């Protein structure tokens, strides 16, 4: 579903999310949204949805298994001394 509406930015940098978009996103007054800037676009996302889509992105960065990660951490801690 694509919805496009024109909004005005206030002196404080605020704007109102049009009703159709709030309903499509399922947000109500007082709920929290994450605002990200991606490839020249402002994106509004529910925190849980963002967490779900980004979960696991760094998997394997510090090692392929628990022991490899522990070795990496110990090596890093050793470098602090």
Backbone as XML, in Angstrom:
<?xml version="1.0"?>
<chain id="A" units="angstrom">
  <residue number="1" name="UNK">
    <atom name="N" x="0.848" y="-1.177" z="0.000"/>
    <atom name="CA" x="0.000" y="0.000" z="0.000"/>
    <atom name="C" x="0.894" y="1.240" z="0.000"/>
  </residue>
  <residue number="2" name="UNK">
    <atom name="N" x="0.712" y="2.095" z="-0.935"/>
    <atom name="CA" x="1.435" y="3.365" z="-0.990"/>
    <atom name="C" x="0.459" y="4.507" z="-0.765"/>
  </residue>
  <residue number="3" name="UNK">
    <atom name="N" x="0.819" y="5.397" z="0.141"/>
    <atom name="CA" x="0.022" y="6.580" z="0.432"/>
    <atom name="C" x="0.947" y="7.775" z="0.325"/>
  </residue>
  <residue number="4" name="UNK">
    <atom name="N" x="0.519" y="8.802" z="-0.382"/>
    <atom name="CA" x="1.319" y="10.016" z="-0.477"/>
    <atom name="C" x="0.456" y="11.213" z="-0.107"/>
  </residue>
  <residue number="5" name="UNK">
    <atom name="N" x="0.950" y="11.998" z="0.827"/>
    <atom name="CA" x="0.257" y="13.217" z="1.266"/>
    <atom name="C" x="1.278" y="14.328" z="1.416"/>
  </residue>
  <residue number="6" name="UNK">
    <atom name="N" x="0.844" y="15.537" z="1.228"/>
    <atom name="CA" x="1.693" y="16.700" z="1.438"/>
    <atom name="C" x="1.473" y="17.209" z="2.861"/>
  </residue>
  <residue number="7" name="UNK">
    <atom name="N" x="2.574" y="17.519" z="3.562"/>
    <atom name="CA" x="2.480" y="18.062" z="4.913"/>
    <atom name="C" x="3.357" y="19.305" z="4.998"/>
  </residue>
  <residue number="8" name="UNK">
    <atom name="N" x="3.074" y="20.163" z="5.948"/>
    <atom name="CA" x="3.884" y="21.363" z="6.171"/>
    <atom name="C" x="4.703" y="21.196" z="7.441"/>
  </residue>
  <residue number="9" name="UNK">
    <atom name="N" x="5.901" y="21.731" z="7.403"/>
    <atom name="CA" x="6.778" y="21.693" z="8.554"/>
    <atom name="C" x="6.576" y="22.976" z="9.355"/>
  </residue>
  <residue number="10" name="UNK">
    <atom name="N" x="6.376" y="22.848" z="10.670"/>
    <atom name="CA" x="6.173" y="24.017" z="11.529"/>
    <atom name="C" x="7.511" y="24.684" z="11.843"/>
  </residue>
  <residue number="11" name="UNK">
    <atom name="N" x="7.452" y="25.815" z="12.513"/>
    <atom name="CA" x="8.671" y="26.517" z="12.928"/>
    <atom name="C" x="9.541" y="25.636" z="13.816"/>
  </residue>
  <residue number="12" name="UNK">
    <atom name="N" x="8.911" y="24.734" z="14.554"/>
    <atom name="CA" x="9.640" y="23.829" z="15.446"/>
    <atom name="C" x="10.120" y="22.568" z="14.719"/>
  </residue>
  <residue number="13" name="UNK">
    <atom name="N" x="9.900" y="22.479" z="13.420"/>
    <atom name="CA" x="10.316" y="21.305" z="12.662"/>
    <atom name="C" x="9.350" y="20.138" z="12.781"/>
  </residue>
  <residue number="14" name="UNK">
    <atom name="N" x="8.135" y="20.395" z="13.210"/>
    <atom name="CA" x="7.150" y="19.342" z="13.411"/>
    <atom name="C" x="6.204" y="19.244" z="12.220"/>
  </residue>
  <residue number="15" name="UNK">
    <atom name="N" x="5.613" y="18.059" z="12.063"/>
    <atom name="CA" x="4.554" y="17.875" z="11.074"/>
    <atom name="C" x="3.591" y="16.825" z="11.604"/>
  </residue>
  <residue number="16" name="UNK">
    <atom name="N" x="2.396" y="16.814" z="11.057"/>
    <atom name="CA" x="1.370" y="15.858" z="11.463"/>
    <atom name="C" x="1.388" y="14.695" z="10.486"/>
  </residue>
  <residue number="17" name="UNK">
    <atom name="N" x="1.418" y="13.475" z="11.026"/>
    <atom name="CA" x="1.307" y="12.292" z="10.175"/>
    <atom name="C" x="-0.158" y="12.180" z="9.775"/>
  </residue>
  <residue number="18" name="UNK">
    <atom name="N" x="-0.455" y="12.191" z="8.479"/>
    <atom name="CA" x="-1.851" y="12.124" z="8.048"/>
    <atom name="C" x="-2.580" y="10.899" z="8.623"/>
  </residue>
  <residue number="19" name="UNK">
    <atom name="N" x="-3.871" y="11.079" z="8.867"/>
    <atom name="CA" x="-4.695" y="10.050" z="9.489"/>
    <atom name="C" x="-4.597" y="8.708" z="8.772"/>
  </residue>
  <residue number="20" name="UNK">
    <atom name="N" x="-4.644" y="8.720" z="7.438"/>
    <atom name="CA" x="-4.587" y="7.475" z="6.667"/>
    <atom name="C" x="-3.294" y="6.709" z="6.951"/>
  </residue>
  <residue number="21" name="UNK">
    <atom name="N" x="-2.203" y="7.453" z="7.119"/>
    <atom name="CA" x="-0.908" y="6.820" z="7.390"/>
    <atom name="C" x="-0.848" y="6.286" z="8.811"/>
  </residue>
  <residue number="22" name="UNK">
    <atom name="N" x="-1.378" y="7.047" z="9.766"/>
    <atom name="CA" x="-1.423" y="6.571" z="11.155"/>
    <atom name="C" x="-2.236" y="5.291" z="11.256"/>
  </residue>
  <residue number="23" name="UNK">
    <atom name="N" x="-3.364" y="5.264" z="10.560"/>
    <atom name="CA" x="-4.214" y="4.076" z="10.578"/>
    <atom name="C" x="-3.521" y="2.898" z="9.909"/>
  </residue>
  <residue number="24" name="UNK">
    <atom name="N" x="-2.864" y="3.130" z="8.774"/>
    <atom name="CA" x="-2.164" y="2.054" z="8.071"/>
    <atom name="C" x="-1.027" y="1.483" z="8.913"/>
  </residue>
  <residue number="25" name="UNK">
    <atom name="N" x="-0.346" y="2.349" z="9.662"/>
    <atom name="CA" x="0.747" y="1.919" z="10.529"/>
    <atom name="C" x="0.221" y="1.362" z="11.851"/>
  </residue>
  <residue number="26" name="UNK">
    <atom name="N" x="-1.001" y="1.707" z="12.191"/>
    <atom name="CA" x="-1.611" y="1.211" z="13.421"/>
    <atom name="C" x="-1.089" y="1.896" z="14.673"/>
  </residue>
  <residue number="27" name="UNK">
    <atom name="N" x="-0.747" y="3.180" z="14.553"/>
    <atom name="CA" x="-0.239" y="3.908" z="15.722"/>
    <atom name="C" x="-1.324" y="4.821" z="16.285"/>
  </residue>
  <residue number="28" name="UNK">
    <atom name="N" x="-1.228" y="4.983" z="17.591"/>
    <atom name="CA" x="-2.188" y="5.840" z="18.293"/>
    <atom name="C" x="-1.434" y="6.892" z="19.083"/>
  </residue>
  <residue number="29" name="UNK">
    <atom name="N" x="-2.152" y="7.875" z="19.555"/>
    <atom name="CA" x="-1.570" y="8.963" z="20.352"/>
    <atom name="C" x="-0.749" y="8.402" z="21.508"/>
  </residue>
  <residue number="30" name="UNK">
    <atom name="N" x="0.446" y="8.939" z="21.684"/>
    <atom name="CA" x="1.313" y="8.550" z="22.784"/>
    <atom name="C" x="2.256" y="7.396" z="22.481"/>
  </residue>
  <residue number="31" name="UNK">
    <atom name="N" x="2.049" y="6.699" z="21.358"/>
    <atom name="CA" x="2.938" y="5.589" z="21.008"/>
    <atom name="C" x="4.264" y="6.115" z="20.472"/>
  </residue>
  <residue number="32" name="UNK">
    <atom name="N" x="5.286" y="5.300" z="20.589"/>
    <atom name="CA" x="6.628" y="5.681" z="20.166"/>
    <atom name="C" x="6.934" y="5.122" z="18.777"/>
  </residue>
  <residue number="33" name="UNK">
    <atom name="N" x="7.590" y="5.940" z="17.963"/>
    <atom name="CA" x="8.074" y="5.513" z="16.650"/>
    <atom name="C" x="9.561" y="5.834" z="16.549"/>
  </residue>
  <residue number="34" name="UNK">
    <atom name="N" x="10.284" y="5.069" z="15.762"/>
    <atom name="CA" x="11.677" y="5.383" z="15.455"/>
    <atom name="C" x="11.701" y="6.157" z="14.150"/>
  </residue>
  <residue number="35" name="UNK">
    <atom name="N" x="12.527" y="7.185" z="14.091"/>
    <atom name="CA" x="12.685" y="7.979" z="12.875"/>
    <atom name="C" x="14.107" y="7.759" z="12.387"/>
  </residue>
  <residue number="36" name="UNK">
    <atom name="N" x="14.249" y="7.255" z="11.167"/>
    <atom name="CA" x="15.576" y="7.036" z="10.592"/>
    <atom name="C" x="15.676" y="7.767" z="9.262"/>
  </residue>
  <residue number="37" name="UNK">
    <atom name="N" x="16.886" y="8.077" z="8.886"/>
    <atom name="CA" x="17.154" y="8.729" z="7.612"/>
    <atom name="C" x="17.912" y="7.719" z="6.763"/>
  </residue>
  <residue number="38" name="UNK">
    <atom name="N" x="17.276" y="7.219" z="5.704"/>
    <atom name="CA" x="17.839" y="6.160" z="4.868"/>
    <atom name="C" x="17.799" y="6.575" z="3.406"/>
  </residue>
  <residue number="39" name="UNK">
    <atom name="N" x="18.956" y="6.673" z="2.810"/>
    <atom name="CA" x="19.066" y="6.961" z="1.372"/>
    <atom name="C" x="18.228" y="8.177" z="0.966"/>
  </residue>
  <residue number="40" name="UNK">
    <atom name="N" x="18.330" y="9.255" z="1.746"/>
    <atom name="CA" x="17.625" y="10.485" z="1.419"/>
    <atom name="C" x="16.152" y="10.490" z="1.771"/>
  </residue>
  <residue number="41" name="UNK">
    <atom name="N" x="15.698" y="9.504" z="2.528"/>
    <atom name="CA" x="14.285" y="9.421" z="2.911"/>
    <atom name="C" x="14.158" y="9.333" z="4.427"/>
  </residue>
  <residue number="42" name="UNK">
    <atom name="N" x="13.122" y="9.959" z="4.965"/>
    <atom name="CA" x="12.797" y="9.830" z="6.382"/>
    <atom name="C" x="11.834" y="8.656" z="6.502"/>
  </residue>
  <residue number="43" name="UNK">
    <atom name="N" x="12.165" y="7.705" z="7.379"/>
    <atom name="CA" x="11.360" y="6.498" z="7.534"/>
    <atom name="C" x="10.885" y="6.393" z="8.977"/>
  </residue>
  <residue number="44" name="UNK">
    <atom name="N" x="9.589" y="6.188" z="9.165"/>
    <atom name="CA" x="9.005" y="5.982" z="10.486"/>
    <atom name="C" x="8.754" y="4.492" z="10.674"/>
  </residue>
  <residue number="45" name="UNK">
    <atom name="N" x="9.206" y="3.950" z="11.806"/>
    <atom name="CA" x="9.085" y="2.524" z="12.066"/>
    <atom name="C" x="8.728" y="2.291" z="13.523"/>
  </residue>
  <residue number="46" name="UNK">
    <atom name="N" x="7.984" y="1.251" z="13.774"/>
    <atom name="CA" x="7.721" y="0.843" z="15.153"/>
    <atom name="C" x="9.012" y="0.227" z="15.709"/>
  </residue>
  <residue number="47" name="UNK">
    <atom name="N" x="9.358" y="0.504" z="16.961"/>
    <atom name="CA" x="10.599" y="-0.033" z="17.532"/>
    <atom name="C" x="10.725" y="-1.559" z="17.420"/>
  </residue>
  <residue number="48" name="UNK">
    <atom name="N" x="9.664" y="-2.290" z="17.680"/>
    <atom name="CA" x="9.721" y="-3.757" z="17.590"/>
    <atom name="C" x="9.993" y="-4.225" z="16.160"/>
  </residue>
  <residue number="49" name="UNK">
    <atom name="N" x="9.401" y="-3.565" z="15.189"/>
    <atom name="CA" x="9.623" y="-3.933" z="13.784"/>
    <atom name="C" x="11.073" y="-3.686" z="13.397"/>
  </residue>
  <residue number="50" name="UNK">
    <atom name="N" x="11.624" y="-2.561" z="13.839"/>
    <atom name="CA" x="13.028" y="-2.248" z="13.556"/>
    <atom name="C" x="13.939" y="-3.300" z="14.187"/>
  </residue>
  <residue number="51" name="UNK">
    <atom name="N" x="13.650" y="-3.657" z="15.442"/>
    <atom name="CA" x="14.450" y="-4.668" z="16.133"/>
    <atom name="C" x="14.373" y="-6.002" z="15.401"/>
  </residue>
  <residue number="52" name="UNK">
    <atom name="N" x="13.186" y="-6.369" z="14.939"/>
    <atom name="CA" x="13.006" y="-7.641" z="14.235"/>
    <atom name="C" x="13.792" y="-7.671" z="12.928"/>
  </residue>
  <residue number="53" name="UNK">
    <atom name="N" x="13.758" y="-6.581" z="12.182"/>
    <atom name="CA" x="14.431" y="-6.557" z="10.881"/>
    <atom name="C" x="15.943" y="-6.425" z="10.982"/>
  </residue>
  <residue number="54" name="UNK">
    <atom name="N" x="16.454" y="-5.892" z="12.092"/>
    <atom name="CA" x="17.905" y="-5.729" z="12.222"/>
    <atom name="C" x="18.553" y="-6.824" z="13.066"/>
  </residue>
  <residue number="55" name="UNK">
    <atom name="N" x="17.746" y="-7.670" z="13.687"/>
    <atom name="CA" x="18.278" y="-8.742" z="14.536"/>
    <atom name="C" x="19.167" y="-9.666" z="13.698"/>
  </residue>
  <residue number="56" name="UNK">
    <atom name="N" x="20.356" y="-9.932" z="14.201"/>
    <atom name="CA" x="21.252" y="-10.868" z="13.547"/>
    <atom name="C" x="22.166" y="-10.273" z="12.497"/>
  </residue>
  <residue number="57" name="UNK">
    <atom name="N" x="22.083" y="-8.976" z="12.250"/>
    <atom name="CA" x="22.916" y="-8.369" z="11.201"/>
    <atom name="C" x="24.412" y="-8.496" z="11.486"/>
  </residue>
  <residue number="58" name="UNK">
    <atom name="N" x="24.789" y="-8.498" z="12.747"/>
    <atom name="CA" x="26.210" y="-8.571" z="13.100"/>
    <atom name="C" x="26.666" y="-9.985" z="13.458"/>
  </residue>
  <residue number="59" name="UNK">
    <atom name="N" x="25.795" y="-10.955" z="13.243"/>
    <atom name="CA" x="26.130" y="-12.337" z="13.572"/>
    <atom name="C" x="27.400" y="-12.760" z="12.839"/>
  </residue>
  <residue number="60" name="UNK">
    <atom name="N" x="28.325" y="-13.312" z="13.566"/>
    <atom name="CA" x="29.570" y="-13.777" z="12.980"/>
    <atom name="C" x="30.653" y="-12.724" z="12.890"/>
  </residue>
  <residue number="61" name="UNK">
    <atom name="N" x="30.360" y="-11.501" z="13.268"/>
    <atom name="CA" x="31.345" y="-10.424" z="13.171"/>
    <atom name="C" x="32.557" y="-10.683" z="14.044"/>
  </residue>
  <residue number="62" name="UNK">
    <atom name="N" x="32.341" y="-11.227" z="15.251"/>
    <atom name="CA" x="33.442" y="-11.422" z="16.198"/>
    <atom name="C" x="33.847" y="-12.886" z="16.320"/>
  </residue>
  <residue number="63" name="UNK">
    <atom name="N" x="33.208" y="-13.747" z="15.568"/>
    <atom name="CA" x="33.549" y="-15.167" z="15.593"/>
    <atom name="C" x="32.364" y="-16.009" z="15.197"/>
  </residue>
  <residue number="64" name="UNK">
    <atom name="N" x="32.663" y="-17.233" z="14.756"/>
    <atom name="CA" x="31.592" y="-18.099" z="14.268"/>
    <atom name="C" x="30.892" y="-18.881" z="15.363"/>
  </residue>
  <residue number="65" name="UNK">
    <atom name="N" x="31.540" y="-18.991" z="16.526"/>
    <atom name="CA" x="30.908" y="-19.700" z="17.640"/>
    <atom name="C" x="31.247" y="-18.987" z="18.956"/>
  </residue>
  <residue number="66" name="UNK">
    <atom name="N" x="30.684" y="-19.487" z="20.036"/>
    <atom name="CA" x="30.847" y="-18.836" z="21.343"/>
    <atom name="C" x="32.318" y="-18.753" z="21.767"/>
  </residue>
  <residue number="67" name="UNK">
    <atom name="N" x="33.067" y="-19.822" z="21.538"/>
    <atom name="CA" x="34.480" y="-19.826" z="21.940"/>
    <atom name="C" x="35.278" y="-18.788" z="21.157"/>
  </residue>
  <residue number="68" name="UNK">
    <atom name="N" x="34.994" y="-18.651" z="19.874"/>
    <atom name="CA" x="35.695" y="-17.657" z="19.052"/>
    <atom name="C" x="35.378" y="-16.246" z="19.543"/>
  </residue>
  <residue number="69" name="UNK">
    <atom name="N" x="34.129" y="-16.007" z="19.917"/>
    <atom name="CA" x="33.739" y="-14.693" z="20.435"/>
    <atom name="C" x="34.439" y="-14.431" z="21.761"/>
  </residue>
  <residue number="70" name="UNK">
    <atom name="N" x="34.494" y="-15.426" z="22.627"/>
    <atom name="CA" x="35.172" y="-15.270" z="23.919"/>
    <atom name="C" x="36.660" y="-14.981" z="23.720"/>
  </residue>
  <residue number="71" name="UNK">
    <atom name="N" x="37.310" y="-15.658" z="22.764"/>
    <atom name="CA" x="38.723" y="-15.388" z="22.474"/>
    <atom name="C" x="38.901" y="-13.955" z="21.993"/>
  </residue>
  <residue number="72" name="UNK">
    <atom name="N" x="37.991" y="-13.500" z="21.138"/>
    <atom name="CA" x="38.055" y="-12.124" z="20.635"/>
    <atom name="C" x="37.943" y="-11.127" z="21.784"/>
  </residue>
  <residue number="73" name="UNK">
    <atom name="N" x="36.989" y="-11.359" z="22.677"/>
    <atom name="CA" x="36.781" y="-10.452" z="23.811"/>
    <atom name="C" x="38.015" y="-10.432" z="24.708"/>
  </residue>
  <residue number="74" name="UNK">
    <atom name="N" x="38.573" y="-11.594" z="25.015"/>
    <atom name="CA" x="39.775" y="-11.656" z="25.850"/>
    <atom name="C" x="40.938" y="-10.921" z="25.188"/>
  </residue>
  <residue number="75" name="UNK">
    <atom name="N" x="41.094" y="-11.071" z="23.896"/>
    <atom name="CA" x="42.161" y="-10.371" z="23.163"/>
    <atom name="C" x="41.966" y="-8.857" z="23.272"/>
  </residue>
  <residue number="76" name="UNK">
    <atom name="N" x="40.737" y="-8.398" z="23.098"/>
    <atom name="CA" x="40.440" y="-6.961" z="23.209"/>
    <atom name="C" x="40.722" y="-6.451" z="24.620"/>
  </residue>
  <residue number="77" name="UNK">
    <atom name="N" x="40.262" y="-7.199" z="25.620"/>
    <atom name="CA" x="40.495" y="-6.786" z="27.012"/>
    <atom name="C" x="41.981" y="-6.737" z="27.323"/>
  </residue>
  <residue number="78" name="UNK">
    <atom name="N" x="42.750" y="-7.665" z="26.757"/>
    <atom name="CA" x="44.195" y="-7.668" z="26.945"/>
    <atom name="C" x="44.855" y="-6.433" z="26.359"/>
  </residue>
  <residue number="79" name="UNK">
    <atom name="N" x="44.290" y="-5.899" z="25.307"/>
    <atom name="CA" x="44.867" y="-4.717" z="24.682"/>
    <atom name="C" x="44.631" y="-3.434" z="25.492"/>
  </residue>
  <residue number="80" name="UNK">
    <atom name="N" x="43.743" y="-3.487" z="26.462"/>
    <atom name="CA" x="43.439" y="-2.323" z="27.288"/>
    <atom name="C" x="44.526" y="-2.070" z="28.324"/>
  </residue>
  <residue number="81" name="UNK">
    <atom name="N" x="45.295" y="-3.081" z="28.632"/>
    <atom name="CA" x="46.284" y="-2.958" z="29.712"/>
    <atom name="C" x="47.532" y="-2.272" z="29.265"/>
  </residue>
</chain>
